Amino acid sequence: MIMNSQLKDIQNQKDKRGIDIQKVGVNGVEVPLLIDRKGSDSQVVSAKARLSVTLPHDYRGTHMSRFIEILSEYSNKRTLGVDIKGLLQDVKKRLESESAHVKFEFKYFINKKAPVSEIEFPVGYDCSFQGDLTGDNYKFILGVKVPVTTLCPCSKEISKYSAHNQRTMVKVKVSYDEKDIIWIEDLVEKIESCGSSQVYSILKRCDEKYVTESAYENPKFVEDVLRDVICLLEKDEKVTFYEVEVEAQESIHNHNAWAWQSKNKV
């Protein structure tokens, strides 16, 4: 058997081109994550990970296998998922880097009852955990993508019959202090309350009537949704940073309506 110490390490060769690399690592790594659910058991999700470090100009390459080793060690540790800060501290130390970055993207399921029949079925939400550690400065960002229904106020005002509506995607990223927790369930609930109506996995006729009529009585532009989400995030004292993106997938236009805003609250 040939030991690693006997093999030539090409990655440790010196590079003479004088270019620091801001981020280099692995992307699209499939890994299971054990995520704590609010008020119930944890959920195992299938995540795709991107893990990277900075690389000084005089290093030819980084050690890719070490990223996978660290992901393997942390995939079963729980604090809302993995110990993001601990993972990045280990990455920095073992790869001798000034900064480290990680992003997990995954589908998270929340059980949801239909509004009238109360039939329950899970809804899947695209979510992400992102961490950045430079020196001792650490930042964590929770991301969610939530579908809602919006009904056009203009269409309702000018049309004799009904009004056109859209499937609208609301993407929100928030950052908060290490000592705090913002549950995915709570963030999704906030966002869903800002549409004309919510989206469900299963609807009986009584539910469909309720959803359709609720949307008609609560028309909203993408600007309305954006502002309503921002108002809720501004009231949340835990949130230190937010980014909100709203895109309505138009049903009568060959384009989408879109709005975006971000803010550091501290």
Summary of the structure (lengths in Angstrom):
residues: 266
radius of gyration: 22.6
end to end distance: 56.1
largest distance: 81.1
contacts: 791
relative contact order: 0.12
helix: 26%
strand: 42%
